[in-house]
Amino acid sequence: MKGSEAVVTENLTKVYGGKIRAVENVSITVHPGEAFGFLGPNGAGKTTTVSMLTAGLRPTQGSAIVNGLDVEKFPDEVKRQIGVIFQESTADGDLSGLENIEVAAGCFGIARSEGRARAKALIDQMQLTEAANRLAKTYSGGMRRRLELAVGLVNEPRILFLDEPTLGLDPQGRAGFWGFVQKLRKETGVTVFVTTHYLDEADGMCDRIAIIDHGTIVASGTPGELKDKLGGDVVTLKTASSSMDLTAVLRPLPGVSSVQRQDGTYRVKCASGERLVPLAVDACSKAGALINGVIVKRPSLDEVFLEFTGREFREEEGPTATDQAVQGLRIRGALRGRR
């Protein structure tokens, strides 16, 4: 049933100006309590999709059900039941941390006394107690993101949308932010829908992932399932001599799907690297070749991304003009929805 799932979309489509199909026939299901990653190259349709799910944009066709509510029919109610953290910092630098959360509580119609209680509890939860009364503009990048997470939680949402939440943070700040999110998931069972430019985050954080490219879903599954679609492990063998070609020796071994040779180095794709290594070393030894080094590597999400989109995932890419326009609409729409 749609109502039992956190997010369900069916053929969700957004067309700009009657010509530009930013998102086309996207159908996804997000289960309650899971962390769902939504990945794609710059301009692939991530921001547009999330904007439709958070009632910031109206779909051209198709449907989106969030927390059992039709987003197009009940946009204001959806906004009251979700939490959203945008790419851009939304904290008011001229307000203290506590004041930022209290103002957000007021926008949701939460009584002042209750808003203050929730703000204090969230400040403590995000380990910002000592900075609670400092202006937000004095916060470090990591502190501001934790503050914005607190703001996104003030209405006690069942679904939390995180759009590039750690963009620009250093590794320590990123790890700290995700530590809070994981703790939150364990304690409250909140569903997390996240887009990120850091594939290691998606690999470690997400239960399932969907990859979007040119507005359509090109792959989905758990991180392990997506990696398995590439055909298992990659074993790199380095030999002492580049004159002897061992391709004919390695190719017939059990589980090997391909062998690529460059001088004295062989890149072997196989079902199981652990099982192949002793067989490969033994076969090369019998052929008179000395193995100097062996590396066994599971396919990474970077390789999955390259396989399904034909492009490397470039962390340095900034938002497109469409992304920037959509972000502006989302922020204004979210603020209207809280009133």
Sequence and secondary structure as in RCSB ss.txt:
>XXXX:A:sequence
MKGSEAVVTENLTKVYGGKIRAVENVSITVHPGEAFGFLGPNGAGKTTTVSMLTAGLRPTQGSAIVNGLDVEKFP
DEVKRQIGVIFQESTADGDLSGLENIEVAAGCFGIARSEGRARAKALIDQMQLTEAANRLAKTYSGGMRRRLELA
VGLVNEPRILFLDEPTLGLDPQGRAGFWGFVQKLRKETGVTVFVTTHYLDEADGMCDRIAIIDHGTIVASGTPGE
LKDKLGGDVVTLKTASSSMDLTAVLRPLPGVSSVQRQDGTYRVKCASGERLVPLAVDACSKAGALINGVIVKRPS
LDEVFLEFTGREFREEEGPTATDQAVQGLRIRGALRGRR
>XXXX:A:secstr
 GGGSSEEEEEEEEEETTTEEEEEEE  EE TT EEEEE  TTSSHHHHHHHHTTSS  SEEEEEETTEETTT H
HHHHHHEEEE SS    TTSBHHHHHHHHHHHTT  HHHHHHHHHHHHHHTT GGGTTSBGGGS HHHHHHHHHH
HHHTT  SEEEEESTTTT  HHHHHHHHHHHHHHHHHH  EEEEE S HHHHHHH SEEEEEETTEEEEEE HHH
HHHTT SEEEEEEES SSS  HHHHTTSTTEEEEEEETTEEEEEES HHHHHHHHHHHHHHTT  EEEEEEE   
HHHHHHHHHSS   TT    HHHHHHHHHHHHHHHHHH 
